[in-house]
Amino acid sequence: MKIRVERDVLAEAVAWTARSIPARPGTLPQLSGILVKTGADGLTLSGFDYETSALVTVPADVADDGQVLVSGRLLADISRALPVKPVDISVDGAKLAVTCGSSRFSLQTMPVDDYPALPEMPAVAGTVDGQMFAAAVGQAVTAAGRDDMLPVLTGVKVEIEASTLSLLATDRFRLSLRELEWQPDQPDLTATALVPARVLAETARSLTAGGELSIALGSPGSGEGLIGFESTASGGNRRTTTRLIEGAFPNVRQLFPATSDITAQVDVAALIDSAKRVALVAGRNTPIRLTFTDGMVTLEAGNGEEAQASESLEATLSGGDISIGFNPTYLLDGLGAITGSHVHIAMTQPARPAAFASMSGTDASPDLDFRYLLMPLRMQG
Amino acid sequence: MRNQASILHVDLDAFYAAVEQRDKPSLRGKPVVVGGTGGRGVVATASYEARRFGVRSAMSTAEARARCPHAAFLVGRFDAYRATSAAIMTTLRSLSLLVEPLSLDEAYVDLSAGREKSDLTSTELVGIGQELKRSVEQVTGGLTASVGIGSSKLVAKIASELRKPDGLVVVAPGQEQDLLRPMPVGVLPGVGPATAERLRRIGVHTVAQLEQVSEKELIRTVGQVHGASLYSLARAHDPRPVVAEREAKSISVEDTFEHDLVDPVLLASIVDRHARSVCQRLAKARLSGRTVTLKVRQHDFTTSTRSASLIGPTDKAAVVSRIARGLLEDIDTSGGVRLLGVGVSGLADWIQDDLFSDDEQDYAASLEAAVQHIAVSHQHTGSHRTRWAPGMDVEHRDFGPGWVWGSGVGRVTVRFETAATGPGPVRTFAADDPDLARRPTVGEEEPVVTEGIPGASGGTVPGHLAEPGHKLPAPPGP
């Protein structure tokens, strides 16, 4: 193998591929490697940890074909540190030589035969704007569970209903629902997939450069469930697949109350600042209490002798007065995912869930593309 | 130090045994031992008649049987003890606003709280003590208590022990040190066998000798905090206040088995049952908790505890159960388990409910079904515990209420008597006699409940009835 590739192109491609390399490959040391291979389109790099696969193709001048498996961590560290000059890569016996300017690196290679075959990319189901998808995923994952004892809740449920793509996540205590437009290949497509939340968030963030993002879904019932993403940008073509989570995601859409007796509209930036201050005195198990009355919301936290805090903000109210307590972290997570200038909070009772939505200005109607449902903390007894 | 004797300590005499003698007239005046009756049981309380034969609390039941073979050996009836205790505590609260229960049968009262005339004479204090003893006897149906009154918790507690049973001792202000000096150092809170041994090595046996030791040397001998505390206590300085509301640190339920259990399905269902008991206790105490602890004692007595914390506090049995089951899965139980416990700590007043409350109810219902299934299968497989435990309350369709006198080889012997009847007759039935049933207020399944009580000291500690080798909680320094 003998190739020449641009330093920035190489460094970005290696860094992206290295994301799916396991930190502790355990009994499979070959998984710590990146497979470097030449092809008709240039240079391909791939990584795999049996859950997620990554494959990137970048333009390169290929003088001599070949493939080689080298330590992904070392290759990433080296390519990031190289000077901005063309990089020459060649195989010399059992070593991979990386030359850039006057820098020369020689890396031990691993047997290519031991490297597992990457899963086939499923058929493309449709396309979506990469930037918009990444932002939507970022909102949805706020409510995803982190408890490995409930693996189903560590996923984001992707629901496709024709041109509407929905992302749902819940950790039992809050629920997020983000709906966005996309372009399915078949206009009447219906499909679902349960994707690990952490992987989905990282993947979406790493595929924003190309504009359009293709989403590929394994046909349901055919062996192992896979979801694939593909994006083409100036730096080359990136494809990634992730194994889906098995199990039934709870039916959560109906948890959003159809009607609400009480609604409040509050400037979201002011509310976040205020909640952060008041939360300083809230203990691990104690709430921030929000009391809505007379065009005001009063935030309070702390009890007993140790410390207390309170702060009031302007709020537009309809319906009766209400006092409701939330876990401070959950409240701030939800408010942080609101993109508009104001948050619309719909409530019924102090012990029933409250629904948060975004608004652009107090006169606008709530934007229901993103909704966050939060179960309040309830006083025992 | 307070300059008046305003702290009262009350301690019921041989409480569990006395309740048994009250409810079982034929046992009055006879040796009674309450505790674990199985192979590894320990004595929780012995009546004074049994103590004459050398039976003591925390002794193994096997040793107690050897010392006093003709005693009645009974399992505990915690519902009866709790009900009696509640009546006692109500009586104490009529005496003062400040009542600090240490256990079911022991409490401190601050007599100065809410009283206009705070300067009580010794004669008045004796009157208060006598009146209290009369009230306790009345509300408990004849139980005796020992009462000590002094200027501190330390003095009041020591005073209540001086003339046990049925004693009343008032230590006038200024006489505290005269009382303490001749006593062994072991009377001071925090001086257990280990500290007593360290003090013995520097030639200290009595409180008077302890008083002679410099603070510096004490700290060198037993450590900084403990040393400073002992230096004060040796001078009868004990400023600890009576604290009315004691916050429970944790709520737990555990069970020792007659035979080691191996079946993982059975163990998991016992975890479920414990989780439900814990959560009932939580709900009763209006608390929630976020850390779940599982305690497992293996066949070889090695004991391990594992815990996991939830994101938010809960009082839901299904949630506690799920966590505890997960912890159980991480422990190798193939060798057999002799004790299994589930506890909840990180207690809070708030509950993070989850959005799927309906699912939770379904889950709770399925748990219920599973537990019932287990209960049934126990009876089929020859239960791992005795069905008719000695002392248990039963009721016969024809003969009325009574208690299990003994059982074995397919028969059960019942004495038909109650607190109100006087000694009654004995009858023997087949163990599966359909006319014989347990009386509902009492259960052999009664969970062992340990609510962490800081400052609890000495005496019988409820909740360790079936557990050998437990440690009494050490009292904190002043």
Interface residues (C-beta under 8 A of the other chain):
Chain A: D147 M149 T170 D171 R172 F173 R174 L175 P250 V252 L255 G283 R284 N285 T286 P287 G325 N327 A351 P353 L373 M375 P376 L377 R378 M379 Q380 G381
Chain B: L282 A283 R286 L287 S288 R290 I311 G312 P313 D315 R322 I323 G326 G346 A348 D349 W350 I351 Q352 D353 D354 L355 F356 D359
